[in-house]
């Protein structure tokens, strides 16, 4: 099992269970009932090991390929748009895929990363897999994303976990959904984990679990990583997109937003210092990163949580996951393949296993439901 580090609670398992198949790894997650054959079977479940596409073992190639990979989703039915009011004067838009009897089916809420949207490939890919597995799917846009700048006067940022919490609570209270999961990618992963930790002991019983792929849960280290010379293309991409969105926002609400000085912005940290902090109630970028990072809330997570992080992620330093906040919480399971890039995980297998992390999210949610009814 040389490609996959698996951490659940405080235990690291280095060899396969005697019952596992050739291409499986074993994850400690308290997901399966005791089989009677192995002492550890109470806390272990089989997970398909990640084998990267042979030509994409380089982290930058893997990350770039995922961004430009042409994907189609013919098995995902058309969505129904819905607005959720997350606070007075602010709405977010979701694209919803409802099963024939929504209240009788589990629901997966998906949240994209920085400068993504509900139309991001990894969101659509996960949605299709979840739909085929019998889930309702809610593809949520963060505020201002997916062409929704006019729905709020405010900006989006990595600390707004209350937005996804408001959506989840409306689905519980208004729609009477009884089995929900929330999953996020990168910045969305940070928001999902932050919400999970903030809810802590008050987590509604309808919330069955959480998942995060490459979560930027230590924002300061991610900003620093982007400043590496090898990451200049990612830095330039994010800065250009953030500036473009800010110019559009300022055109919509010129009485609120000043964009003087934006030409001098060269890094994401510069943007957060000049724009995010100024307009979102933070002293500066450092204050924003400290208060908004999910790492400080992980100890409070009280539901089964899956974190998927590549050890070679060029954007999110793997050191963020090698701490007591992850290993000390028995509710958290970390899957950490050696390769995978940032939110990519393009596997050598074809079909539904091509985008490995998407399949693992759905697999995790299905196992949680199976365990709850066992």
Buried (B, 14 or more C-beta within 10 A) or exposed (E): BEBBBBBBBEEEBEEBBEEBEEEBBBBBBBBBEEEEEBEEBEBBBBBBBBBBBEEBBBBBBBBBBBBEBEEEEEEBBEBEEBEBBBBEEBBBBBBBBBBEEBEEBBBBBBBBBBBBBBBBBBBBBBBBBBBEBEBBBBBBBBBBBBEBBEBBBBBBBBBBBBBBBBBBBBBBEEBEBBBBBBBBBBBBBBBBBBBBBBBEEEBBEBBBBBBBBBBBBBBBBBBBBBEEEEBEEBBEBBBEEBBEBBEEBBEEEEEEBEBEEBEEBEBBBBBBBBBBBBBBEBEBBBBBBEBBBBBBBBBBBBBBBBBBBBBBBBBBBEEBBBEEBBBEBBBBBBBBBBBBBBBBBBBBBEEBBBBBBBBBBBBBBBBBBEBEEE
